Each structure stands twice: as C-alpha cells, then as structure tokens.
C-alpha cells in the first residue's frame, strides 16, 4: 500500500489567520485566494443558500483534483463579507439595516498550492455533472488582501453580535485606526450541529 497523504488543515496550521481570543486585537494578514460569489438579502434568502452549495461543490472538486496530485486538504471554514450601500462611513449602521438591504460576498479560502487551472477544471466538472447547480460563471477565484485587521471572537447567536461589534469598534478608535473594509465573519462552528449559544465566529475588519 502507498503512503497516506497528509491533509493540509489551514485551521490548524495557520494560527495567524484562525487563532482568536475574546478580546479585540490587531493582526496583519497576507493576501490569499478564495472561491467567492456576491449577492444580496438575508442569510435565509434562497440565493444565499444556493451560493453556499455552489461554493462547496467547486471547493470539493478542487480538493479531489489536488488529492490526485498528492496535495490533499481539508476544505476551510466558510466566511462572508457583509455590507450596505453608502460607503464605509455607513457600515456601522449594518446591524440596524433591514436584511433585504444587506449585501454579501461568501468566500472559502484556498490553500497556496491551488492554482487557477484547478479552479477552472473544477468549475467545468460541476457544470457538466450538476448543470442545474452551476450554469454560468457565478463562482469566482479571487485574490483578497485584507492587510492590517482588527478582530475579535463572538460567542453566541449571529443576531446578537452588536455588543461584540461595539467592543471591537472601540478598540479600533482607541488605537487611532479607522475601518477600511467591510464586516467580515469567519464561521468556526457549523450552525446545523452547534447550539446557538455555543456558536464561535471571528468578526474581522480591515483597518488603516
């Protein structure tokens, strides 16, 4: 029998990206490639759920392509950027804004060894095998560079983030910084398997 391929698990190996505490902190991040798709509306929106299905379908095809090249990996945690229209100066109003006015970009980070060719082949495979799931070029392969960020761990319901957000915004102000990117959430917990009060979510903002 051949040697077992060791899977890369970014959640375990990239502490700078995923390690998080209950108090606000400033951290510098590199640029990474992600599978992405944008849309609008609340998370209960059918398009939001479809987007998650599309991204994971492509992510797992990429995983299997890489595994065949002895570069297996655990598909990383789902993430999302959230914003409302009106520019960065309006983003603090996001929690009070009706969900139908929300905009989002769902993203799944890819390991450094994943290339554009892996992405293209995976998309074509999904289109052929699941034409009703992925018809056009909805899913993108995108380089995102957040750079310097402020972040904090939120424990509990997604709908009760405001006190945690107030805490991180105060930290940003006290450090003489200002927000230069949209509200970013990294979902460390699976909401289908985790009680609401135990959900763990990284809240992150690009700052300057």
TILUMMI-948856 format. One record per residue (C-alpha): residue number from 1; residue in three letters; z, x, y. Coordinates in Angstrom, 1 decimal, padded with zeros to 4 digits. Each point is the difference from the previous one (the first is absolute). Layout:
! residues N
i:NUM&aa:ALA&z:Z&x:X&y:Y
...
END
This chain:
! residues 208
i:1&aa:UNK&z:000.0&x:000.0&y:000.0
i:2&aa:UNK&z:-000.7&x:001.2&y:003.6
i:3&aa:UNK&z:002.6&x:000.7&y:002.5
i:4&aa:UNK&z:001.4&x:-003.0&y:001.9
i:5&aa:UNK&z:-001.2&x:-000.2&y:003.6
i:6&aa:UNK&z:002.8&x:000.0&y:002.5
i:7&aa:UNK&z:-000.3&x:-002.8&y:002.4
i:8&aa:UNK&z:000.4&x:000.7&y:003.7
i:9&aa:UNK&z:002.5&x:-002.4&y:001.5
i:10&aa:UNK&z:-000.1&x:000.4&y:003.8
i:11&aa:UNK&z:003.2&x:-002.1&y:000.4
i:12&aa:UNK&z:001.9&x:002.7&y:-001.9
i:13&aa:UNK&z:-001.8&x:003.1&y:001.2
i:14&aa:UNK&z:-000.7&x:-000.7&y:003.7
i:15&aa:UNK&z:003.6&x:-000.3&y:001.4
i:16&aa:UNK&z:-001.2&x:000.4&y:003.6
i:17&aa:UNK&z:-002.0&x:-003.2&y:-000.3
i:18&aa:UNK&z:002.2&x:-002.2&y:-002.1
i:19&aa:UNK&z:003.6&x:001.3&y:000.3
i:20&aa:UNK&z:001.9&x:-002.2&y:002.4
i:21&aa:UNK&z:003.5&x:-000.8&y:001.3
i:22&aa:UNK&z:001.7&x:-002.9&y:001.6
i:23&aa:UNK&z:000.2&x:001.7&y:003.4
i:24&aa:UNK&z:-003.1&x:000.5&y:002.2
i:25&aa:UNK&z:-001.7&x:003.4&y:-000.2
i:26&aa:UNK&z:-003.0&x:001.9&y:001.4
i:27&aa:UNK&z:-002.4&x:001.5&y:-002.4
i:28&aa:UNK&z:-003.4&x:001.8&y:000.1
i:29&aa:UNK&z:-002.7&x:-001.2&y:-002.4
i:30&aa:UNK&z:-003.4&x:001.5&y:-001.0
i:31&aa:UNK&z:-003.2&x:-001.9&y:-000.2
i:32&aa:UNK&z:-000.7&x:-001.9&y:-003.2
i:33&aa:UNK&z:-002.8&x:-002.0&y:-001.5
i:34&aa:UNK&z:000.6&x:-003.7&y:-000.8
i:35&aa:UNK&z:-001.7&x:-003.0&y:-001.5
i:36&aa:UNK&z:000.0&x:-002.5&y:002.8
i:37&aa:UNK&z:-001.0&x:-003.5&y:001.0
i:38&aa:UNK&z:000.7&x:-001.9&y:003.2
i:39&aa:UNK&z:000.6&x:-003.7&y:000.5
i:40&aa:UNK&z:002.1&x:-002.6&y:001.9
i:41&aa:UNK&z:002.6&x:-002.6&y:-000.6
i:42&aa:UNK&z:003.4&x:000.0&y:-001.8
i:43&aa:UNK&z:000.7&x:001.6&y:-003.4
i:44&aa:UNK&z:-000.3&x:-003.5&y:-001.7
i:45&aa:UNK&z:-003.6&x:-000.1&y:001.1
i:46&aa:UNK&z:-002.5&x:-000.1&y:-002.9
i:47&aa:UNK&z:-002.0&x:002.8&y:001.6
i:48&aa:UNK&z:003.1&x:002.2&y:000.0
i:49&aa:UNK&z:000.6&x:-000.6&y:-003.7
i:50&aa:UNK&z:-003.7&x:000.6&y:-000.7
i:51&aa:UNK&z:000.1&x:003.3&y:001.9
i:52&aa:UNK&z:002.9&x:001.2&y:-002.1
i:53&aa:UNK&z:-001.9&x:-000.9&y:-003.2
i:54&aa:UNK&z:-003.1&x:001.8&y:001.3
i:55&aa:UNK&z:001.8&x:003.2&y:001.0
i:56&aa:UNK&z:001.8&x:000.3&y:-003.3
i:57&aa:UNK&z:-003.2&x:-000.6&y:-002.0
i:58&aa:UNK&z:-001.6&x:002.9&y:001.8
i:59&aa:UNK&z:003.1&x:002.1&y:-000.2
i:60&aa:UNK&z:000.3&x:-000.3&y:-003.8
i:61&aa:UNK&z:-003.7&x:000.7&y:-000.4
i:62&aa:UNK&z:000.5&x:003.2&y:002.0
i:63&aa:UNK&z:003.1&x:000.8&y:-002.1
i:64&aa:UNK&z:-002.0&x:-000.3&y:-003.3
i:65&aa:UNK&z:-002.9&x:002.1&y:001.4
i:66&aa:UNK&z:002.5&x:002.8&y:001.0
i:67&aa:UNK&z:001.8&x:-000.3&y:-003.3
i:68&aa:UNK&z:-003.3&x:000.7&y:-001.8
i:69&aa:UNK&z:-000.1&x:003.3&y:002.1
i:70&aa:UNK&z:003.6&x:000.9&y:-001.0
i:71&aa:UNK&z:001.4&x:-001.1&y:003.4
i:72&aa:UNK&z:002.0&x:-003.1&y:-000.9
i:73&aa:UNK&z:002.3&x:-001.6&y:002.6
i:74&aa:UNK&z:002.4&x:-002.9&y:000.5
i:75&aa:UNK&z:-001.6&x:-002.5&y:002.4
i:76&aa:UNK&z:002.1&x:000.3&y:003.2
i:77&aa:UNK&z:002.1&x:-002.7&y:001.8
i:78&aa:UNK&z:-001.9&x:-002.6&y:002.0
i:79&aa:UNK&z:000.3&x:000.3&y:003.8
i:80&aa:UNK&z:-001.1&x:-002.0&y:003.0
i:81&aa:UNK&z:-000.5&x:000.4&y:003.7
i:82&aa:UNK&z:000.8&x:-003.1&y:002.1
i:83&aa:UNK&z:-000.9&x:-000.8&y:003.6
i:84&aa:UNK&z:-000.8&x:-002.7&y:002.5
i:85&aa:UNK&z:-002.7&x:000.1&y:002.7
i:86&aa:UNK&z:000.9&x:001.3&y:003.5
i:87&aa:UNK&z:000.4&x:003.7&y:-000.6
i:88&aa:UNK&z:003.0&x:002.1&y:-000.9
i:89&aa:UNK&z:002.1&x:-001.2&y:002.9
i:90&aa:UNK&z:000.0&x:-003.5&y:-001.7
i:91&aa:UNK&z:001.0&x:001.1&y:-003.5
i:92&aa:UNK&z:003.7&x:-000.5&y:000.5
i:93&aa:UNK&z:-000.8&x:-003.7&y:000.1
i:94&aa:UNK&z:-001.4&x:000.1&y:-003.5
i:95&aa:UNK&z:003.1&x:-001.6&y:-001.8
i:96&aa:UNK&z:-000.1&x:-003.0&y:002.4
i:97&aa:UNK&z:-003.7&x:-000.5&y:-000.2
i:98&aa:UNK&z:-001.4&x:-002.9&y:-002.2
i:99&aa:UNK&z:-001.3&x:001.3&y:-003.3
i:100&aa:UNK&z:-003.5&x:-001.3&y:000.6
i:101&aa:UNK&z:-000.3&x:002.5&y:002.8
i:102&aa:UNK&z:001.0&x:003.0&y:-002.1
i:103&aa:UNK&z:-002.5&x:002.7&y:-001.0
i:104&aa:UNK&z:000.4&x:002.3&y:-002.9
i:105&aa:UNK&z:-001.4&x:003.0&y:-001.8
i:106&aa:UNK&z:001.1&x:000.3&y:-003.6
i:107&aa:UNK&z:-000.2&x:003.6&y:-001.3
i:108&aa:UNK&z:000.6&x:001.9&y:-003.2
i:109&aa:UNK&z:000.3&x:003.8&y:000.4
i:110&aa:UNK&z:-002.1&x:002.2&y:-002.2
i:111&aa:UNK&z:000.9&x:003.5&y:-001.4
i:112&aa:UNK&z:-001.7&x:003.0&y:001.6
i:113&aa:UNK&z:-002.2&x:000.6&y:-003.0
i:114&aa:UNK&z:-001.7&x:-003.4&y:000.3
i:115&aa:UNK&z:-003.4&x:000.4&y:001.6
i:116&aa:UNK&z:-002.5&x:-002.4&y:001.7
i:117&aa:UNK&z:-002.1&x:000.1&y:-003.2
i:118&aa:UNK&z:002.9&x:-001.4&y:-002.0
i:119&aa:UNK&z:000.3&x:-002.8&y:002.5
i:120&aa:UNK&z:-003.7&x:-000.8&y:000.0
i:121&aa:UNK&z:-000.2&x:-000.1&y:-003.8
i:122&aa:UNK&z:003.1&x:-002.1&y:-000.3
i:123&aa:UNK&z:-001.2&x:-002.6&y:002.5
i:124&aa:UNK&z:-003.4&x:-000.3&y:-001.8
i:125&aa:UNK&z:001.8&x:-000.5&y:-003.3
i:126&aa:UNK&z:002.2&x:-002.7&y:001.4
i:127&aa:UNK&z:-003.0&x:-001.7&y:001.6
i:128&aa:UNK&z:-001.8&x:-000.1&y:-003.4
i:129&aa:UNK&z:002.9&x:-001.0&y:-002.2
i:130&aa:UNK&z:001.7&x:-002.4&y:002.5
i:131&aa:UNK&z:-002.8&x:-001.2&y:002.4
i:132&aa:UNK&z:002.1&x:-002.9&y:001.2
i:133&aa:UNK&z:002.9&x:002.3&y:001.0
i:134&aa:UNK&z:-002.0&x:002.6&y:001.9
i:135&aa:UNK&z:-003.3&x:-001.0&y:001.4
i:136&aa:UNK&z:-000.7&x:002.2&y:003.0
i:137&aa:UNK&z:001.7&x:003.0&y:001.6
i:138&aa:UNK&z:003.3&x:-001.6&y:000.8
i:139&aa:UNK&z:002.0&x:003.0&y:-001.3
i:140&aa:UNK&z:-000.2&x:003.2&y:002.0
i:141&aa:UNK&z:000.9&x:003.6&y:-000.7
i:142&aa:UNK&z:001.7&x:001.2&y:003.2
i:143&aa:UNK&z:001.8&x:003.1&y:001.4
i:144&aa:UNK&z:003.1&x:-001.0&y:001.9
i:145&aa:UNK&z:002.0&x:002.5&y:002.0
i:146&aa:UNK&z:003.3&x:-001.4&y:001.3
i:147&aa:UNK&z:001.4&x:003.4&y:001.0
i:148&aa:UNK&z:003.5&x:-000.2&y:001.5
i:149&aa:UNK&z:001.8&x:-003.2&y:-001.1
i:150&aa:UNK&z:003.3&x:-001.8&y:000.4
i:151&aa:UNK&z:001.2&x:-001.8&y:-003.2
i:152&aa:UNK&z:002.9&x:-001.8&y:-001.6
i:153&aa:UNK&z:000.8&x:-001.7&y:-003.3
i:154&aa:UNK&z:000.3&x:-003.8&y:000.2
i:155&aa:UNK&z:002.0&x:-001.7&y:-002.7
i:156&aa:UNK&z:-000.6&x:-003.7&y:-000.6
i:157&aa:UNK&z:-002.5&x:-002.7&y:000.8
i:158&aa:UNK&z:-003.2&x:000.8&y:001.9
i:159&aa:UNK&z:000.9&x:-002.9&y:002.3
i:160&aa:UNK&z:003.2&x:001.6&y:001.1
i:161&aa:UNK&z:-001.3&x:003.3&y:001.3
i:162&aa:UNK&z:000.7&x:-000.5&y:003.7
i:163&aa:UNK&z:003.5&x:001.6&y:000.1
i:164&aa:UNK&z:-001.4&x:003.0&y:-001.9
i:165&aa:UNK&z:-002.9&x:000.2&y:002.5
i:166&aa:UNK&z:002.3&x:-000.2&y:002.9
i:167&aa:UNK&z:001.9&x:003.0&y:-001.4
i:168&aa:UNK&z:-003.2&x:002.1&y:-000.4
i:169&aa:UNK&z:-001.3&x:-001.0&y:003.4
i:170&aa:UNK&z:003.3&x:001.2&y:001.6
i:171&aa:UNK&z:-000.3&x:003.3&y:-001.9
i:172&aa:UNK&z:-003.6&x:000.5&y:001.3
i:173&aa:UNK&z:001.1&x:-000.7&y:003.6
i:174&aa:UNK&z:003.1&x:002.3&y:-000.3
i:175&aa:UNK&z:-002.2&x:002.8&y:-001.1
i:176&aa:UNK&z:-002.4&x:-000.3&y:003.0
i:177&aa:UNK&z:-002.8&x:-001.2&y:-002.2
i:178&aa:UNK&z:-002.3&x:-003.0&y:000.1
i:179&aa:UNK&z:-001.9&x:-002.0&y:-002.7
i:180&aa:UNK&z:-003.7&x:001.0&y:-000.3
i:181&aa:UNK&z:-000.9&x:-001.9&y:-003.2
i:182&aa:UNK&z:000.5&x:-003.4&y:-001.7
i:183&aa:UNK&z:002.9&x:-001.2&y:-002.1
i:184&aa:UNK&z:-000.2&x:001.7&y:-003.4
i:185&aa:UNK&z:001.7&x:-001.2&y:-003.2
i:186&aa:UNK&z:000.2&x:001.8&y:-003.3
i:187&aa:UNK&z:001.1&x:-002.3&y:-002.8
i:188&aa:UNK&z:002.3&x:002.0&y:-002.3
i:189&aa:UNK&z:001.0&x:-003.2&y:-002.0
i:190&aa:UNK&z:-002.2&x:-002.4&y:-002.0
i:191&aa:UNK&z:000.8&x:-003.4&y:001.6
i:192&aa:UNK&z:-000.9&x:-001.8&y:-003.2
i:193&aa:UNK&z:002.7&x:001.9&y:-001.9
i:194&aa:UNK&z:002.7&x:000.7&y:002.6
i:195&aa:UNK&z:002.5&x:-002.4&y:001.5
i:196&aa:UNK&z:-000.7&x:-000.6&y:003.7
i:197&aa:UNK&z:003.3&x:001.6&y:001.1
i:198&aa:UNK&z:-000.8&x:003.2&y:-001.9
i:199&aa:UNK&z:-003.5&x:000.6&y:001.3
i:200&aa:UNK&z:-000.5&x:003.5&y:001.4
i:201&aa:UNK&z:-002.6&x:000.5&y:002.7
i:202&aa:UNK&z:-000.8&x:003.0&y:002.2
i:203&aa:UNK&z:-000.6&x:-001.0&y:003.6
i:204&aa:UNK&z:-002.1&x:002.6&y:001.8
i:205&aa:UNK&z:-001.5&x:000.5&y:003.4
i:206&aa:UNK&z:-002.2&x:002.7&y:001.3
i:207&aa:UNK&z:001.6&x:001.5&y:003.2
i:208&aa:UNK&z:-000.8&x:002.5&y:002.7
END
